[in-house]
Amino acid sequence: MLIDFFYTLRSAKLPVSVKEYLTLLEALQADVVGPNSDGAYGLDDFYYLSRTALVKDEKHYDKFDRAFAAYFKGVEMLADFTKEVPLDWLRKTLEREFTAEEKAKIEKMGWDELMETLKKRFEEQKERHEGGNKWIGTGGTSPFGHGGYNPQGVRIGGAGKNKSAVKVWDQRAYKDYDDSQELGTRNIKIALRRLRKFAREGHEEELDLDDTIHSTAANAGYLDIKMRPERHNNVKVLLLMDVGGTMDEHIQRVEELFSAVKTEFKHLEFYYFHNCVYDFMWKNNRRRFSEKFATWDIIRKYNKDYKLIFVGDATMSPYEILQPGGSVEYNNEEAGAEWMQRLTHAFPKFAWINPEPQGVWQYRQSIAVMQQLVSHRMYPLTLRGLEDAMRMLSK
């Protein structure tokens, strides 16, 4: 039914609607482009038909070409569309949400069994599957594939849906947060200023005008210049930000926060991580595997007077926090929980800022686990949440 093709176009940021997709299927039913002698449609014919039905602006042609090539690479002929397309069924499939009863029937696998079963599926499977409960496919309840539901599965390609994958087999590209993002409101900066503490320190570089006037007057009019140490913002912040995956939903708000933090705090150090902190972090997402910063080195480099602030939605499989090898990208030797404990021990003043709406926290098992690891110092990315976090850090 080419549902995956539809989602591929949407993932490529093409403004393709369900209505336009249904129009394409109706065109196939009406034989707008006819099948060849073998009863199948040529790829070129389908390309022009789909582009006509789905792309409404020429500026999207290049983006469509890349998405089309990525999805159909290696495919010479499409499936037979001469059979009737059940549009009612298609609409239900596109909008499908599993009921609580359906989800309750899905048996959870253990970590070792999950990995061993996946190996067997790769060896046994010979064709594509959709909507099933066993094979690597799409839209079903199998623990392998994407677009369906399983509480502890391995997502292979595609976009995340239920945010419960234990591992992700896909090439993932993250973007650095833009620290030049203009804020929609000054209130975020004002909330952050609760943490700013100024101290008199440094050399005598600033004229103390009031004291100079007072001393000169007391000295019978003879000029008596008084100096004072320059005012400095002595707050030091270590900012660790989750990036990629489910955090893509919160990019704008996190960029606003990042921009405000860089403006308000002179002594700022920042690093990126994905989902949970492990044995390394990075500063540039395009070079995250070639320019790593060992977490141990970060702990040793910065003193305990740094305020440690995590920013992340804490939405992942609990395995990623509690299990060695739980990272979706590589086999980490130690569990993320171990590194969280080391960081919070090294920096006693710490807090976690969560952009995920607080109303859904209770439904995310991983958020509950992370809340325990940060001693329930988790605050929502709201003005009230930021004020509470800054007030706690300033104590």
KOLFI-724349 format. One line per 5 residues: number of its first residue (from 1); their letters; for each residue x, y, z of C-alpha. Coordinates in steps of 0.5 Angstrom, whole numbers, always signed. Example, Ala and Ser with C-alpha at 12.3 -4.5 7.8 and 13.67 -1.06 7.14 Angstrom:
BEGIN
1	as	+25,-9,+16  +27,-2,+14
***
This chain:
BEGIN
1	mlidf	+0,+0,+0  +6,+4,+0  +5,+7,+7  +12,+7,+8  +13,+11,+2
6	fytlr	+8,+16,+5  +12,+17,+11  +19,+17,+8  +16,+24,+4  +14,+26,+11
11	saklp	+20,+25,+14  +24,+29,+9  +20,+35,+11  +15,+35,+4  +8,+38,+6
16	vsvke	+5,+31,+3  -2,+30,+6  -6,+24,+7  -11,+27,+2  -6,+27,-3
21	yltll	-4,+20,-2  -11,+18,-3  -11,+21,-9  -5,+18,-12  -8,+11,-10
26	ealqa	-14,+13,-13  -10,+15,-20  -7,+8,-19  -14,+5,-19  -16,+9,-25
31	dvvgp	-10,+6,-29  -8,+13,-30  -1,+10,-32  -2,+3,-35  +2,-3,-33
36	nsdga	+7,-6,-37  +6,-13,-40  +8,-17,-34  +2,-13,-30  +7,-9,-26
41	ygldd	+8,-1,-26  +15,+2,-29  +19,+6,-24  +19,+12,-28  +12,+12,-29
46	fyyls	+10,+12,-22  +15,+17,-21  +12,+22,-25  +5,+20,-23  +7,+21,-15
51	rtalv	+11,+27,-16  +4,+30,-20  +0,+28,-15  +4,+29,-8  +8,+35,-10
56	kdekh	+5,+42,-11  +11,+47,-11  +17,+46,-16  +21,+48,-10  +20,+41,-7
61	ydkfd	+22,+37,-13  +29,+36,-11  +27,+34,-4  +22,+29,-7  +27,+26,-12
66	rafaa	+32,+25,-6  +27,+22,-2  +24,+18,-8  +31,+15,-9  +32,+14,-2
71	yfkgv	+26,+9,-1  +26,+6,-8  +34,+5,-9  +35,-2,-12  +28,-3,-14
76	emlad	+26,-4,-21  +19,-6,-21  +13,-4,-17  +8,-8,-14  +1,-10,-18
81	ftkev	-4,-4,-17  -9,-7,-21  -13,-10,-15  -18,-6,-12  -15,-2,-6
86	pldwl	-19,-2,+0  -19,+6,+2  -23,+5,+8  -18,+0,+11  -12,+5,+9
91	rktle	-15,+10,+13  -16,+6,+19  -8,+4,+18  -6,+11,+17  -9,+13,+24
96	refta	-8,+7,+27  -7,+7,+35  -7,+1,+39  -12,+0,+44  -10,-1,+52
101	eekak	-12,-9,+51  -8,-10,+45  -2,-7,+48  -3,-11,+54  -3,-17,+50
106	iekmg	+4,-16,+47  +9,-20,+52  +15,-17,+54  +22,-20,+52  +28,-20,+56
111	wdelm	+35,-16,+54  +39,-23,+52  +32,-26,+49  +31,-20,+45  +38,-19,+41
116	etlkk	+38,-27,+40  +31,-27,+37  +33,-21,+32  +39,-25,+30  +35,-31,+28
121	rfeeq	+30,-27,+24  +35,-24,+20  +37,-31,+18  +30,-33,+17  +27,-28,+14
126	kerhe	+27,-28,+6  +22,-22,+4  +18,-16,+7  +13,-16,+12  +7,-11,+14
131	ggnkw	+3,-11,+20  +5,-18,+23  +7,-20,+30  +14,-24,+29  +18,-22,+23
136	igtgg	+22,-15,+22  +17,-11,+18  +12,-5,+19  +6,-3,+23  +5,-9,+27
141	tspfg	+6,-11,+34  +13,-15,+32  +19,-13,+37  +23,-11,+30  +22,-6,+25
146	hggyn	+18,+1,+26  +11,+4,+25  +8,-1,+30  +8,-2,+37  +12,-6,+42
151	pqgvr	+14,-4,+49  +21,-7,+48  +23,-7,+41  +29,-6,+36  +27,+0,+31
156	iggag	+30,-1,+25  +30,+5,+20  +24,+9,+20  +21,+14,+25  +20,+13,+32
161	knksa	+13,+13,+34  +12,+10,+41  +19,+12,+44  +20,+5,+47  +25,+2,+43
166	vkvwd	+31,-1,+46  +36,+0,+40  +35,+4,+34  +39,+1,+27  +39,+7,+23
171	qrayk	+44,+12,+21  +43,+18,+25  +45,+25,+24  +44,+31,+29  +44,+38,+29
176	dydds	+48,+43,+34  +43,+47,+38  +43,+54,+35  +45,+59,+41  +44,+65,+36
181	qelgt	+36,+64,+37  +32,+70,+39  +28,+69,+44  +20,+70,+44  +20,+73,+51
186	rniki	+25,+76,+56  +22,+72,+61  +26,+66,+60  +33,+71,+61  +29,+74,+68
191	alrrl	+28,+67,+70  +35,+65,+69  +38,+71,+73  +36,+68,+79  +42,+64,+79
196	rkfar	+47,+70,+78  +51,+72,+84  +56,+78,+83  +62,+78,+88  +67,+83,+89
201	eghee	+74,+80,+86  +80,+81,+82  +84,+88,+82  +82,+95,+83  +80,+97,+76
206	eldld	+74,+100,+77  +73,+107,+80  +69,+108,+87  +65,+115,+85  +61,+115,+92
211	dtihs	+67,+113,+96  +72,+118,+92  +67,+124,+93  +66,+122,+101  +74,+121,+102
216	taana	+75,+128,+98  +70,+132,+102  +73,+129,+108  +80,+131,+106  +79,+138,+106
221	gyldi	+78,+138,+98  +84,+135,+96  +83,+129,+91  +83,+122,+94  +81,+117,+89
226	kmrpe	+78,+111,+91  +78,+104,+87  +74,+98,+88  +74,+91,+85  +71,+90,+79
231	rhnnv	+64,+87,+79  +64,+80,+76  +59,+74,+75  +62,+68,+79  +57,+63,+77
236	kvlll	+60,+57,+73  +55,+53,+69  +56,+46,+66  +50,+45,+61  +49,+38,+58
241	mdvgg	+44,+37,+53  +40,+31,+50  +40,+32,+42  +37,+28,+37  +31,+23,+37
246	tmdeh	+25,+25,+41  +29,+32,+43  +27,+34,+35  +20,+35,+38  +23,+41,+43
251	iqrve	+29,+44,+38  +26,+51,+38  +25,+51,+46  +31,+48,+47  +35,+53,+43
256	elfsa	+31,+59,+46  +34,+56,+53  +41,+55,+50  +41,+62,+47  +39,+65,+54
261	vktef	+44,+61,+58  +50,+64,+53  +47,+71,+55  +46,+70,+62  +52,+66,+64
266	khlef	+60,+68,+63  +63,+62,+65  +59,+57,+61  +61,+50,+59  +57,+46,+55
271	yyfhn	+57,+39,+52  +52,+34,+48  +49,+27,+49  +44,+23,+47  +38,+20,+51
276	cvydf	+43,+18,+57  +50,+20,+59  +55,+15,+58  +63,+15,+58  +63,+20,+53
281	mwknn	+60,+27,+50  +61,+32,+45  +61,+39,+43  +60,+38,+35  +54,+34,+33
286	rrrfs	+57,+33,+26  +64,+30,+29  +61,+27,+35  +64,+20,+34  +71,+23,+32
291	ekfat	+71,+29,+37  +69,+25,+43  +70,+28,+50  +71,+23,+56  +66,+24,+61
296	wdiir	+71,+22,+66  +76,+28,+63  +70,+33,+64  +69,+31,+71  +76,+32,+73
301	kynkd	+77,+38,+69  +71,+42,+72  +71,+44,+80  +65,+42,+84  +63,+49,+84
306	yklif	+60,+49,+77  +52,+48,+77  +51,+42,+73  +44,+43,+69  +42,+37,+64
311	vgdat	+37,+39,+59  +33,+33,+56  +26,+29,+55  +29,+23,+59  +24,+19,+54
316	mspye	+27,+13,+52  +27,+5,+54  +29,+4,+61  +34,-1,+58  +38,+5,+56
321	ilqpg	+39,+8,+63  +40,+1,+67  +43,-4,+62  +50,-4,+60  +50,-4,+52
326	gsvey	+43,-1,+53  +45,+5,+48  +41,+5,+42  +48,+7,+38  +53,+3,+41
331	nneea	+55,-2,+46  +57,+2,+53  +61,-2,+58  +57,+1,+64  +50,+3,+65
336	gaewm	+48,+10,+64  +45,+10,+71  +53,+9,+73  +55,+15,+70  +49,+20,+72
341	qrlth	+51,+18,+79  +58,+20,+78  +56,+26,+75  +51,+28,+81  +56,+26,+86
346	afpkf	+62,+31,+83  +57,+37,+82  +53,+37,+88  +49,+43,+85  +45,+40,+80
351	awinp	+38,+40,+76  +35,+37,+70  +30,+41,+66  +25,+37,+62  +22,+40,+56
356	epqgv	+17,+34,+55  +10,+37,+58  +10,+35,+66  +3,+32,+65  +6,+26,+61
361	wqyrq	+12,+25,+66  +8,+19,+70  +7,+15,+63  +14,+15,+62  +18,+9,+66
366	siavm	+24,+12,+64  +23,+19,+66  +21,+16,+73  +28,+12,+73  +31,+19,+71
371	qqlvs	+28,+23,+77  +30,+18,+82  +37,+19,+79  +37,+26,+80  +34,+26,+87
376	hrmyp	+27,+29,+84  +31,+35,+82  +27,+35,+75  +24,+41,+73  +19,+43,+67
381	ltlrg	+22,+47,+61  +17,+53,+63  +18,+60,+67  +16,+57,+73  +20,+51,+73
386	ledam	+26,+55,+71  +25,+59,+77  +24,+53,+81  +31,+50,+79  +35,+57,+79
391	rmlsk	+32,+58,+86  +34,+51,+88  +41,+51,+85  +43,+58,+88  +42,+55,+95
***
